[in-house]
Amino acid sequence: MPADVNLSQKPQVLGPEKQDGSCEASVSFEDVTVDFSREEWQQLDPAQRCLYRDVMLELYSHLFAVGEHN
């Protein structure tokens, strides 16, 4: 991805952790994904698109697995 691409998402500040150091919160697929505009997507080469697809599928599988236990 070109260095001058400006992603519209702002970094999210996480809240304070619990006393025991754990952090519990609901996380959705939208919380952990990056959405590309059509123009940004067209600027990706095939290897970058493939990597994006693989990462999104892995994230989805992890969230699905966690959701099965809740």
PDB file of N, CA, C and O in Angstrom:
ATOM      1  N   MET A   1       0.859  -1.174   0.000  1.00  0.00           N
ATOM      2  CA  MET A   1       0.000   0.000   0.000  1.00  0.00           C
ATOM      3  C   MET A   1       0.902   1.233   0.000  1.00  0.00           C
ATOM      4  O   MET A   1       1.885   1.273   0.740  1.00  0.00           O
ATOM      5  N   PRO A   2       0.588   2.227  -0.808  1.00  0.00           N
ATOM      6  CA  PRO A   2       1.405   3.437  -0.847  1.00  0.00           C
ATOM      7  C   PRO A   2       1.431   4.139   0.505  1.00  0.00           C
ATOM      8  O   PRO A   2       0.459   4.109   1.260  1.00  0.00           O
ATOM      9  N   ALA A   3       2.558   4.767   0.789  1.00  0.00           N
ATOM     10  CA  ALA A   3       2.725   5.426   2.086  1.00  0.00           C
ATOM     11  C   ALA A   3       1.801   6.620   2.259  1.00  0.00           C
ATOM     12  O   ALA A   3       1.511   7.008   3.390  1.00  0.00           O
ATOM     13  N   ASP A   4       1.333   7.210   1.169  1.00  0.00           N
ATOM     14  CA  ASP A   4       0.509   8.412   1.285  1.00  0.00           C
ATOM     15  C   ASP A   4      -0.986   8.112   1.423  1.00  0.00           C
ATOM     16  O   ASP A   4      -1.795   9.039   1.462  1.00  0.00           O
ATOM     17  N   VAL A   5      -1.366   6.830   1.497  1.00  0.00           N
ATOM     18  CA  VAL A   5      -2.776   6.478   1.663  1.00  0.00           C
ATOM     19  C   VAL A   5      -3.203   6.832   3.086  1.00  0.00           C
ATOM     20  O   VAL A   5      -2.566   6.425   4.058  1.00  0.00           O
ATOM     21  N   ASN A   6      -4.275   7.585   3.190  1.00  0.00           N
ATOM     22  CA  ASN A   6      -4.777   8.019   4.493  1.00  0.00           C
ATOM     23  C   ASN A   6      -5.981   7.166   4.859  1.00  0.00           C
ATOM     24  O   ASN A   6      -7.041   7.292   4.246  1.00  0.00           O
ATOM     25  N   LEU A   7      -5.827   6.301   5.853  1.00  0.00           N
ATOM     26  CA  LEU A   7      -6.953   5.498   6.306  1.00  0.00           C
ATOM     27  C   LEU A   7      -7.838   6.356   7.187  1.00  0.00           C
ATOM     28  O   LEU A   7      -7.351   7.087   8.050  1.00  0.00           O
ATOM     29  N   SER A   8      -9.132   6.264   6.967  1.00  0.00           N
ATOM     30  CA  SER A   8     -10.066   7.147   7.662  1.00  0.00           C
ATOM     31  C   SER A   8     -10.337   6.730   9.096  1.00  0.00           C
ATOM     32  O   SER A   8     -10.907   7.509   9.859  1.00  0.00           O
ATOM     33  N   GLN A   9      -9.950   5.532   9.480  1.00  0.00           N
ATOM     34  CA  GLN A   9     -10.209   5.090  10.840  1.00  0.00           C
ATOM     35  C   GLN A   9      -9.227   5.727  11.812  1.00  0.00           C
ATOM     36  O   GLN A   9      -8.025   5.793  11.555  1.00  0.00           O
ATOM     37  N   LYS A  10      -9.764   6.191  12.926  1.00  0.00           N
ATOM     38  CA  LYS A  10      -8.916   6.762  13.961  1.00  0.00           C
ATOM     39  C   LYS A  10      -8.541   5.676  14.954  1.00  0.00           C
ATOM     40  O   LYS A  10      -9.346   4.780  15.209  1.00  0.00           O
ATOM     41  N   PRO A  11      -7.331   5.730  15.529  1.00  0.00           N
ATOM     42  CA  PRO A  11      -6.961   4.734  16.530  1.00  0.00           C
ATOM     43  C   PRO A  11      -7.927   4.796  17.708  1.00  0.00           C
ATOM     44  O   PRO A  11      -8.367   5.872  18.114  1.00  0.00           O
ATOM     45  N   GLN A  12      -8.242   3.640  18.240  1.00  0.00           N
ATOM     46  CA  GLN A  12      -9.165   3.576  19.352  1.00  0.00           C
ATOM     47  C   GLN A  12      -8.377   3.470  20.646  1.00  0.00           C
ATOM     48  O   GLN A  12      -7.449   2.667  20.746  1.00  0.00           O
ATOM     49  N   VAL A  13      -8.737   4.271  21.632  1.00  0.00           N
ATOM     50  CA  VAL A  13      -8.084   4.235  22.929  1.00  0.00           C
ATOM     51  C   VAL A  13      -8.811   3.220  23.785  1.00  0.00           C
ATOM     52  O   VAL A  13     -10.028   3.294  23.955  1.00  0.00           O
ATOM     53  N   LEU A  14      -8.059   2.266  24.327  1.00  0.00           N
ATOM     54  CA  LEU A  14      -8.656   1.241  25.159  1.00  0.00           C
ATOM     55  C   LEU A  14      -8.841   1.744  26.579  1.00  0.00           C
ATOM     56  O   LEU A  14      -8.085   2.592  27.053  1.00  0.00           O
ATOM     57  N   GLY A  15      -9.836   1.224  27.241  1.00  0.00           N
ATOM     58  CA  GLY A  15     -10.111   1.600  28.619  1.00  0.00           C
ATOM     59  C   GLY A  15      -9.140   0.954  29.587  1.00  0.00           C
ATOM     60  O   GLY A  15      -8.322   0.123  29.191  1.00  0.00           O
ATOM     61  N   PRO A  16      -9.228   1.332  30.856  1.00  0.00           N
ATOM     62  CA  PRO A  16      -8.316   0.773  31.856  1.00  0.00           C
ATOM     63  C   PRO A  16      -8.566  -0.719  32.059  1.00  0.00           C
ATOM     64  O   PRO A  16      -9.687  -1.206  31.913  1.00  0.00           O
ATOM     65  N   GLU A  17      -7.503  -1.423  32.397  1.00  0.00           N
ATOM     66  CA  GLU A  17      -7.604  -2.844  32.673  1.00  0.00           C
ATOM     67  C   GLU A  17      -8.131  -3.071  34.075  1.00  0.00           C
ATOM     68  O   GLU A  17      -8.114  -2.174  34.919  1.00  0.00           O
ATOM     69  N   LYS A  18      -8.598  -4.283  34.308  1.00  0.00           N
ATOM     70  CA  LYS A  18      -9.033  -4.655  35.652  1.00  0.00           C
ATOM     71  C   LYS A  18      -7.814  -4.777  36.561  1.00  0.00           C
ATOM     72  O   LYS A  18      -6.676  -4.785  36.090  1.00  0.00           O
ATOM     73  N   GLN A  19      -8.057  -4.870  37.848  1.00  0.00           N
ATOM     74  CA  GLN A  19      -6.974  -4.959  38.825  1.00  0.00           C
ATOM     75  C   GLN A  19      -6.064  -6.164  38.568  1.00  0.00           C
ATOM     76  O   GLN A  19      -4.856  -6.079  38.786  1.00  0.00           O
ATOM     77  N   ASP A  20      -6.629  -7.280  38.108  1.00  0.00           N
ATOM     78  CA  ASP A  20      -5.814  -8.479  37.890  1.00  0.00           C
ATOM     79  C   ASP A  20      -5.075  -8.456  36.550  1.00  0.00           C
ATOM     80  O   ASP A  20      -4.413  -9.432  36.197  1.00  0.00           O
ATOM     81  N   GLY A  21      -5.177  -7.369  35.811  1.00  0.00           N
ATOM     82  CA  GLY A  21      -4.470  -7.218  34.548  1.00  0.00           C
ATOM     83  C   GLY A  21      -5.242  -7.715  33.348  1.00  0.00           C
ATOM     84  O   GLY A  21      -4.801  -7.530  32.213  1.00  0.00           O
ATOM     85  N   SER A  22      -6.396  -8.347  33.570  1.00  0.00           N
ATOM     86  CA  SER A  22      -7.181  -8.825  32.439  1.00  0.00           C
ATOM     87  C   SER A  22      -8.065  -7.707  31.903  1.00  0.00           C
ATOM     88  O   SER A  22      -8.313  -6.707  32.576  1.00  0.00           O
ATOM     89  N   CYS A  23      -8.521  -7.899  30.709  1.00  0.00           N
ATOM     90  CA  CYS A  23      -9.367  -6.894  30.076  1.00  0.00           C
ATOM     91  C   CYS A  23     -10.498  -7.633  29.372  1.00  0.00           C
ATOM     92  O   CYS A  23     -10.253  -8.392  28.434  1.00  0.00           O
ATOM     93  N   GLU A  24     -11.727  -7.419  29.814  1.00  0.00           N
ATOM     94  CA  GLU A  24     -12.862  -8.097  29.207  1.00  0.00           C
ATOM     95  C   GLU A  24     -13.763  -7.077  28.531  1.00  0.00           C
ATOM     96  O   GLU A  24     -14.155  -6.074  29.126  1.00  0.00           O
ATOM     97  N   ALA A  25     -14.079  -7.356  27.282  1.00  0.00           N
ATOM     98  CA  ALA A  25     -15.005  -6.508  26.546  1.00  0.00           C
ATOM     99  C   ALA A  25     -15.484  -7.287  25.334  1.00  0.00           C
ATOM    100  O   ALA A  25     -14.797  -8.190  24.858  1.00  0.00           O
ATOM    101  N   SER A  26     -16.643  -6.943  24.843  1.00  0.00           N
ATOM    102  CA  SER A  26     -17.135  -7.562  23.625  1.00  0.00           C
ATOM    103  C   SER A  26     -16.367  -6.999  22.441  1.00  0.00           C
ATOM    104  O   SER A  26     -16.131  -5.794  22.357  1.00  0.00           O
ATOM    105  N   VAL A  27     -15.985  -7.873  21.537  1.00  0.00           N
ATOM    106  CA  VAL A  27     -15.259  -7.469  20.342  1.00  0.00           C
ATOM    107  C   VAL A  27     -16.016  -8.018  19.143  1.00  0.00           C
ATOM    108  O   VAL A  27     -16.354  -9.201  19.095  1.00  0.00           O
ATOM    109  N   SER A  28     -16.273  -7.156  18.187  1.00  0.00           N
ATOM    110  CA  SER A  28     -16.957  -7.587  16.967  1.00  0.00           C
ATOM    111  C   SER A  28     -15.953  -7.650  15.818  1.00  0.00           C
ATOM    112  O   SER A  28     -14.834  -7.147  15.916  1.00  0.00           O
ATOM    113  N   PHE A  29     -16.378  -8.271  14.745  1.00  0.00           N
ATOM    114  CA  PHE A  29     -15.540  -8.354  13.554  1.00  0.00           C
ATOM    115  C   PHE A  29     -15.171  -6.960  13.056  1.00  0.00           C
ATOM    116  O   PHE A  29     -14.049  -6.729  12.606  1.00  0.00           O
ATOM    117  N   GLU A  30     -16.123  -6.037  13.139  1.00  0.00           N
ATOM    118  CA  GLU A  30     -15.877  -4.661  12.693  1.00  0.00           C
ATOM    119  C   GLU A  30     -14.831  -3.954  13.558  1.00  0.00           C
ATOM    120  O   GLU A  30     -14.157  -3.036  13.091  1.00  0.00           O
ATOM    121  N   ASP A  31     -14.697  -4.378  14.816  1.00  0.00           N
ATOM    122  CA  ASP A  31     -13.712  -3.766  15.715  1.00  0.00           C
ATOM    123  C   ASP A  31     -12.280  -4.074  15.305  1.00  0.00           C
ATOM    124  O   ASP A  31     -11.372  -3.300  15.607  1.00  0.00           O
ATOM    125  N   VAL A  32     -12.069  -5.180  14.630  1.00  0.00           N
ATOM    126  CA  VAL A  32     -10.700  -5.625  14.352  1.00  0.00           C
ATOM    127  C   VAL A  32     -10.364  -5.669  12.864  1.00  0.00           C
ATOM    128  O   VAL A  32      -9.309  -6.178  12.485  1.00  0.00           O
ATOM    129  N   THR A  33     -11.241  -5.146  12.025  1.00  0.00           N
ATOM    130  CA  THR A  33     -10.975  -5.174  10.590  1.00  0.00           C
ATOM    131  C   THR A  33     -10.601  -3.798  10.053  1.00  0.00           C
ATOM    132  O   THR A  33     -10.821  -2.773  10.699  1.00  0.00           O
ATOM    133  N   VAL A  34     -10.046  -3.806   8.889  1.00  0.00           N
ATOM    134  CA  VAL A  34      -9.739  -2.573   8.159  1.00  0.00           C
ATOM    135  C   VAL A  34     -10.561  -2.599   6.888  1.00  0.00           C
ATOM    136  O   VAL A  34     -10.504  -3.565   6.126  1.00  0.00           O
ATOM    137  N   ASP A  35     -11.318  -1.555   6.657  1.00  0.00           N
ATOM    138  CA  ASP A  35     -12.113  -1.447   5.438  1.00  0.00           C
ATOM    139  C   ASP A  35     -11.397  -0.541   4.454  1.00  0.00           C
ATOM    140  O   ASP A  35     -10.961   0.557   4.799  1.00  0.00           O
ATOM    141  N   PHE A  36     -11.284  -1.016   3.230  1.00  0.00           N
ATOM    142  CA  PHE A  36     -10.668  -0.218   2.179  1.00  0.00           C
ATOM    143  C   PHE A  36     -11.756   0.401   1.315  1.00  0.00           C
ATOM    144  O   PHE A  36     -12.784  -0.226   1.057  1.00  0.00           O
ATOM    145  N   SER A  37     -11.531   1.627   0.869  1.00  0.00           N
ATOM    146  CA  SER A  37     -12.412   2.212  -0.130  1.00  0.00           C
ATOM    147  C   SER A  37     -12.151   1.490  -1.457  1.00  0.00           C
ATOM    148  O   SER A  37     -11.149   0.789  -1.598  1.00  0.00           O
ATOM    149  N   ARG A  38     -13.043   1.661  -2.413  1.00  0.00           N
ATOM    150  CA  ARG A  38     -12.846   1.027  -3.721  1.00  0.00           C
ATOM    151  C   ARG A  38     -11.516   1.479  -4.334  1.00  0.00           C
ATOM    152  O   ARG A  38     -10.786   0.679  -4.919  1.00  0.00           O
ATOM    153  N   GLU A  39     -11.217   2.760  -4.192  1.00  0.00           N
ATOM    154  CA  GLU A  39      -9.965   3.293  -4.744  1.00  0.00           C
ATOM    155  C   GLU A  39      -8.749   2.668  -4.048  1.00  0.00           C
ATOM    156  O   GLU A  39      -7.781   2.285  -4.706  1.00  0.00           O
ATOM    157  N   GLU A  40      -8.805   2.570  -2.720  1.00  0.00           N
ATOM    158  CA  GLU A  40      -7.688   1.958  -1.980  1.00  0.00           C
ATOM    159  C   GLU A  40      -7.514   0.490  -2.373  1.00  0.00           C
ATOM    160  O   GLU A  40      -6.391   0.019  -2.558  1.00  0.00           O
ATOM    161  N   TRP A  41      -8.635  -0.231  -2.498  1.00  0.00           N
ATOM    162  CA  TRP A  41      -8.582  -1.642  -2.863  1.00  0.00           C
ATOM    163  C   TRP A  41      -7.936  -1.815  -4.239  1.00  0.00           C
ATOM    164  O   TRP A  41      -7.153  -2.743  -4.441  1.00  0.00           O
ATOM    165  N   GLN A  42      -8.254  -0.944  -5.169  1.00  0.00           N
ATOM    166  CA  GLN A  42      -7.699  -1.035  -6.519  1.00  0.00           C
ATOM    167  C   GLN A  42      -6.194  -0.765  -6.535  1.00  0.00           C
ATOM    168  O   GLN A  42      -5.499  -1.204  -7.451  1.00  0.00           O
ATOM    169  N   GLN A  43      -5.691  -0.056  -5.540  1.00  0.00           N
ATOM    170  CA  GLN A  43      -4.261   0.227  -5.469  1.00  0.00           C
ATOM    171  C   GLN A  43      -3.455  -0.943  -4.901  1.00  0.00           C
ATOM    172  O   GLN A  43      -2.229  -0.964  -5.017  1.00  0.00           O
ATOM    173  N   LEU A  44      -4.133  -1.914  -4.290  1.00  0.00           N
ATOM    174  CA  LEU A  44      -3.434  -3.079  -3.756  1.00  0.00           C
ATOM    175  C   LEU A  44      -3.054  -4.019  -4.889  1.00  0.00           C
ATOM    176  O   LEU A  44      -3.820  -4.205  -5.835  1.00  0.00           O
ATOM    177  N   ASP A  45      -1.868  -4.612  -4.789  1.00  0.00           N
ATOM    178  CA  ASP A  45      -1.504  -5.617  -5.783  1.00  0.00           C
ATOM    179  C   ASP A  45      -2.104  -6.966  -5.364  1.00  0.00           C
ATOM    180  O   ASP A  45      -2.561  -7.104  -4.230  1.00  0.00           O
ATOM    181  N   PRO A  46      -2.108  -7.948  -6.248  1.00  0.00           N
ATOM    182  CA  PRO A  46      -2.746  -9.235  -5.941  1.00  0.00           C
ATOM    183  C   PRO A  46      -2.229  -9.899  -4.656  1.00  0.00           C
ATOM    184  O   PRO A  46      -3.009 -10.500  -3.918  1.00  0.00           O
ATOM    185  N   ALA A  47      -0.937  -9.796  -4.387  1.00  0.00           N
ATOM    186  CA  ALA A  47      -0.383 -10.407  -3.168  1.00  0.00           C
ATOM    187  C   ALA A  47      -0.939  -9.717  -1.917  1.00  0.00           C
ATOM    188  O   ALA A  47      -1.219 -10.384  -0.921  1.00  0.00           O
ATOM    189  N   GLN A  48      -1.103  -8.392  -1.957  1.00  0.00           N
ATOM    190  CA  GLN A  48      -1.659  -7.659  -0.821  1.00  0.00           C
ATOM    191  C   GLN A  48      -3.127  -8.017  -0.610  1.00  0.00           C
ATOM    192  O   GLN A  48      -3.578  -8.153   0.527  1.00  0.00           O
ATOM    193  N   ARG A  49      -3.866  -8.169  -1.694  1.00  0.00           N
ATOM    194  CA  ARG A  49      -5.278  -8.563  -1.591  1.00  0.00           C
ATOM    195  C   ARG A  49      -5.401  -9.964  -0.992  1.00  0.00           C
ATOM    196  O   ARG A  49      -6.275 -10.217  -0.163  1.00  0.00           O
ATOM    197  N   CYS A  50      -4.530 -10.860  -1.413  1.00  0.00           N
ATOM    198  CA  CYS A  50      -4.536 -12.221  -0.897  1.00  0.00           C
ATOM    199  C   CYS A  50      -4.198 -12.226   0.595  1.00  0.00           C
ATOM    200  O   CYS A  50      -4.836 -12.934   1.374  1.00  0.00           O
ATOM    201  N   LEU A  51      -3.202 -11.444   0.990  1.00  0.00           N
ATOM    202  CA  LEU A  51      -2.834 -11.343   2.402  1.00  0.00           C
ATOM    203  C   LEU A  51      -3.988 -10.785   3.216  1.00  0.00           C
ATOM    204  O   LEU A  51      -4.282 -11.288   4.300  1.00  0.00           O
ATOM    205  N   TYR A  52      -4.639  -9.759   2.710  1.00  0.00           N
ATOM    206  CA  TYR A  52      -5.795  -9.175   3.391  1.00  0.00           C
ATOM    207  C   TYR A  52      -6.882 -10.228   3.584  1.00  0.00           C
ATOM    208  O   TYR A  52      -7.427 -10.370   4.678  1.00  0.00           O
ATOM    209  N   ARG A  53      -7.196 -10.963   2.519  1.00  0.00           N
ATOM    210  CA  ARG A  53      -8.216 -12.013   2.605  1.00  0.00           C
ATOM    211  C   ARG A  53      -7.848 -13.062   3.646  1.00  0.00           C
ATOM    212  O   ARG A  53      -8.692 -13.471   4.444  1.00  0.00           O
ATOM    213  N   ASP A  54      -6.592 -13.498   3.639  1.00  0.00           N
ATOM    214  CA  ASP A  54      -6.149 -14.515   4.594  1.00  0.00           C
ATOM    215  C   ASP A  54      -6.244 -14.019   6.034  1.00  0.00           C
ATOM    216  O   ASP A  54      -6.667 -14.759   6.922  1.00  0.00           O
ATOM    217  N   VAL A  55      -5.853 -12.776   6.263  1.00  0.00           N
ATOM    218  CA  VAL A  55      -5.911 -12.204   7.617  1.00  0.00           C
ATOM    219  C   VAL A  55      -7.357 -12.055   8.071  1.00  0.00           C
ATOM    220  O   VAL A  55      -7.680 -12.366   9.217  1.00  0.00           O
ATOM    221  N   MET A  56      -8.232 -11.585   7.184  1.00  0.00           N
ATOM    222  CA  MET A  56      -9.644 -11.428   7.561  1.00  0.00           C
ATOM    223  C   MET A  56     -10.283 -12.780   7.867  1.00  0.00           C
ATOM    224  O   MET A  56     -11.065 -12.888   8.811  1.00  0.00           O
ATOM    225  N   LEU A  57      -9.964 -13.814   7.085  1.00  0.00           N
ATOM    226  CA  LEU A  57     -10.499 -15.142   7.359  1.00  0.00           C
ATOM    227  C   LEU A  57      -9.992 -15.686   8.696  1.00  0.00           C
ATOM    228  O   LEU A  57     -10.739 -16.325   9.437  1.00  0.00           O
ATOM    229  N   GLU A  58      -8.732 -15.430   8.993  1.00  0.00           N
ATOM    230  CA  GLU A  58      -8.181 -15.883  10.276  1.00  0.00           C
ATOM    231  C   GLU A  58      -8.845 -15.145  11.439  1.00  0.00           C
ATOM    232  O   GLU A  58      -9.207 -15.764  12.439  1.00  0.00           O
ATOM    233  N   LEU A  59      -9.006 -13.826  11.313  1.00  0.00           N
ATOM    234  CA  LEU A  59      -9.686 -13.059  12.360  1.00  0.00           C
ATOM    235  C   LEU A  59     -11.107 -13.568  12.570  1.00  0.00           C
ATOM    236  O   LEU A  59     -11.554 -13.735  13.705  1.00  0.00           O
ATOM    237  N   TYR A  60     -11.802 -13.810  11.480  1.00  0.00           N
ATOM    238  CA  TYR A  60     -13.172 -14.300  11.569  1.00  0.00           C
ATOM    239  C   TYR A  60     -13.221 -15.648  12.287  1.00  0.00           C
ATOM    240  O   TYR A  60     -14.077 -15.869  13.143  1.00  0.00           O
ATOM    241  N   SER A  61     -12.307 -16.540  11.939  1.00  0.00           N
ATOM    242  CA  SER A  61     -12.312 -17.861  12.569  1.00  0.00           C
ATOM    243  C   SER A  61     -12.024 -17.766  14.065  1.00  0.00           C
ATOM    244  O   SER A  61     -12.611 -18.506  14.855  1.00  0.00           O
ATOM    245  N   HIS A  62     -11.127 -16.863  14.463  1.00  0.00           N
ATOM    246  CA  HIS A  62     -10.838 -16.681  15.891  1.00  0.00           C
ATOM    247  C   HIS A  62     -12.063 -16.129  16.628  1.00  0.00           C
ATOM    248  O   HIS A  62     -12.430 -16.620  17.697  1.00  0.00           O
ATOM    249  N   LEU A  63     -12.681 -15.117  16.051  1.00  0.00           N
ATOM    250  CA  LEU A  63     -13.866 -14.540  16.701  1.00  0.00           C
ATOM    251  C   LEU A  63     -15.006 -15.543  16.752  1.00  0.00           C
ATOM    252  O   LEU A  63     -15.740 -15.590  17.738  1.00  0.00           O
ATOM    253  N   PHE A  64     -15.167 -16.343  15.709  1.00  0.00           N
ATOM    254  CA  PHE A  64     -16.209 -17.369  15.692  1.00  0.00           C
ATOM    255  C   PHE A  64     -15.948 -18.401  16.787  1.00  0.00           C
ATOM    256  O   PHE A  64     -16.872 -18.822  17.481  1.00  0.00           O
ATOM    257  N   ALA A  65     -14.681 -18.808  16.939  1.00  0.00           N
ATOM    258  CA  ALA A  65     -14.322 -19.801  17.957  1.00  0.00           C
ATOM    259  C   ALA A  65     -14.579 -19.255  19.364  1.00  0.00           C
ATOM    260  O   ALA A  65     -15.081 -19.979  20.224  1.00  0.00           O
ATOM    261  N   VAL A  66     -14.247 -18.014  19.600  1.00  0.00           N
ATOM    262  CA  VAL A  66     -14.486 -17.403  20.911  1.00  0.00           C
ATOM    263  C   VAL A  66     -15.984 -17.291  21.160  1.00  0.00           C
ATOM    264  O   VAL A  66     -16.452 -17.531  22.274  1.00  0.00           O
ATOM    265  N   GLY A  67     -16.735 -16.929  20.129  1.00  0.00           N
ATOM    266  CA  GLY A  67     -18.171 -16.777  20.262  1.00  0.00           C
ATOM    267  C   GLY A  67     -18.876 -18.084  20.588  1.00  0.00           C
ATOM    268  O   GLY A  67     -19.943 -18.070  21.203  1.00  0.00           O
ATOM    269  N   GLU A  68     -18.301 -19.212  20.188  1.00  0.00           N
ATOM    270  CA  GLU A  68     -18.892 -20.512  20.471  1.00  0.00           C
ATOM    271  C   GLU A  68     -18.899 -20.820  21.964  1.00  0.00           C
ATOM    272  O   GLU A  68     -19.745 -21.576  22.442  1.00  0.00           O
ATOM    273  N   HIS A  69     -17.967 -20.241  22.691  1.00  0.00           N
ATOM    274  CA  HIS A  69     -17.827 -20.535  24.121  1.00  0.00           C
ATOM    275  C   HIS A  69     -18.613 -19.574  24.997  1.00  0.00           C
ATOM    276  O   HIS A  69     -18.699 -19.773  26.209  1.00  0.00           O
ATOM    277  N   ASN A  70     -19.179 -18.551  24.411  1.00  0.00           N
ATOM    278  CA  ASN A  70     -19.932 -17.558  25.197  1.00  0.00           C
ATOM    279  C   ASN A  70     -21.411 -17.774  25.077  1.00  0.00           C
ATOM    280  O   ASN A  70     -22.193 -17.032  25.671  1.00  0.00           O
TER     281      ASN A  70
END
